[in-house]
Amino acid sequence: MADTKEKLTAKILLVDDDRSLLEVLRYNLERDGYHCLSSTSGAQAVNVAREEEPDLILLDVMLPELSGLEVCRILRHSSHVPIIMLSAKTDEIDKVVGLELGADDYITKPFSMRELQARIRSLLKRSIGPDYSKEGEPEAVIKAGDLQVYPEKFRATLKGKPLNLTRREFELLNLFASNKGLVLKRDQMLDKIWGYDYTGGNRTLDTLVLGLRKKKEEDPSNPRRLVTVWGIGYKLVA
């Protein structure tokens, strides 16, 4: 069951053209205390997300008008709202594409409601936290050379300029910054970012690292900050 803070604050946008599934999702999530909005098309989902600013979006891949992948791409231009993609497709490439576009998680149909609820709670616990930017309160920061990471505000800067990161990219960068100079093994990173029960492959992690390199390396093909330790994993060089 969601904790008290989630019950009071979390607003979830449900996007699927299967109305019976929407009703099942709404029933179970509202029973957990969440406030649910719904949409049955991609174009409508974009408008609702912009107007209502939900705390999390459950987004089906196959939608009329605009696909879920296109909706995710559009929203990521202006929002870091957590997005869980829902799809009947099980191929790894479909998952990789969704994550590359900025989705935070991917679950295939049919799925366990208990598993979905657990993933929702996990993402909301990371995204709904105390506001450390209030006047008179210092904002926590992790420094790694000219990189600065602000964990509570999901914000990072490089040489004073903000980095436009997806939530997963931020979580991975935060993990690197918190362990700067240390080699992080692949299984460690998968566990920290996706959870111990994640069944995706290393390709998903490599795609995320490549996305970070494109945004923080002068030459992503010859990285000097986020380097590969062959056969083990990666490390951040401050």
Summary of the structure (lengths in Angstrom):
residues: 238
radius of gyration: 18.0
end to end distance: 40.6
largest distance: 51.8
contacts: 724
relative contact order: 0.10
helix: 42%
strand: 20%
